[in-house]
Amino acid sequence: MFITFTLSIVVFNTTDLSMIFVKTPFLLFHLIYFGEYGIHFLTFFTISLVLTGGIKAAQFFFHV
């Protein structure tokens, strides 16, 4: 959850999803590198956003 919040503040300067959806076409060719592996920024942000929703709402796979 912290990664998603930090990425939205640093990259988009907001946490409002409507503003994030407006600004996403400008990030089509940005990659994030983990060592020698690169992942598309929007893919990483989408996966972290979906995991945040799963963690927050239903505790799906994260309950102990």
C-alpha positions in Angstrom: 0.0 0.0 0.0 2.9 2.3 0.8 4.5 1.7 -2.6 1.3 2.6 -4.5 0.8 5.8 -2.4 4.4 6.9 -2.8 4.4 6.3 -6.6 1.2 8.2 -7.0 2.5 11.2 -5.1 6.0 11.2 -6.7 5.0 10.6 -10.3 1.5 12.1 -10.6 1.6 14.7 -7.7 -1.9 13.5 -6.6 -3.8 10.6 -5.2 -7.0 11.4 -7.1 -7.6 8.5 -9.6 -9.4 10.8 -12.1 -6.3 12.9 -12.4 -4.0 9.9 -12.6 -6.1 8.5 -15.5 -5.8 11.8 -17.3 -2.0 11.8 -16.9 -1.3 8.2 -17.8 -0.9 8.6 -21.6 2.2 10.7 -21.0 3.9 7.7 -19.3 3.6 5.1 -22.0 7.3 4.6 -22.6 8.7 4.7 -19.0 10.4 1.7 -17.6 11.4 0.9 -14.0 14.5 -1.2 -13.7 15.1 -3.8 -11.0 18.7 -4.8 -11.5 18.9 -5.8 -15.2 15.2 -6.4 -15.6 12.9 -3.7 -16.7 9.1 -3.5 -16.2 6.8 -1.0 -17.7 5.8 1.7 -15.2 2.1 1.5 -15.9 2.1 -2.3 -15.5 3.9 -2.0 -12.1 1.6 0.8 -10.9 -1.5 -1.1 -12.0 -0.4 -4.3 -10.3 0.4 -2.4 -7.1 -3.0 -0.6 -7.3 -4.9 -3.9 -7.6 -2.9 -5.5 -4.8 -3.6 -2.4 -2.6 -7.3 -2.8 -3.2 -7.2 -6.5 -2.4 -5.2 -5.9 0.8 -7.4 -3.0 2.0 -10.9 -4.2 1.1 -11.0 -8.0 1.5 -7.6 -9.0 3.1 -7.5 -11.5 0.2 -4.4 -13.8 0.7 -3.1 -11.4 3.3 -4.9 -12.6 6.4 -2.9 -14.5 9.0 
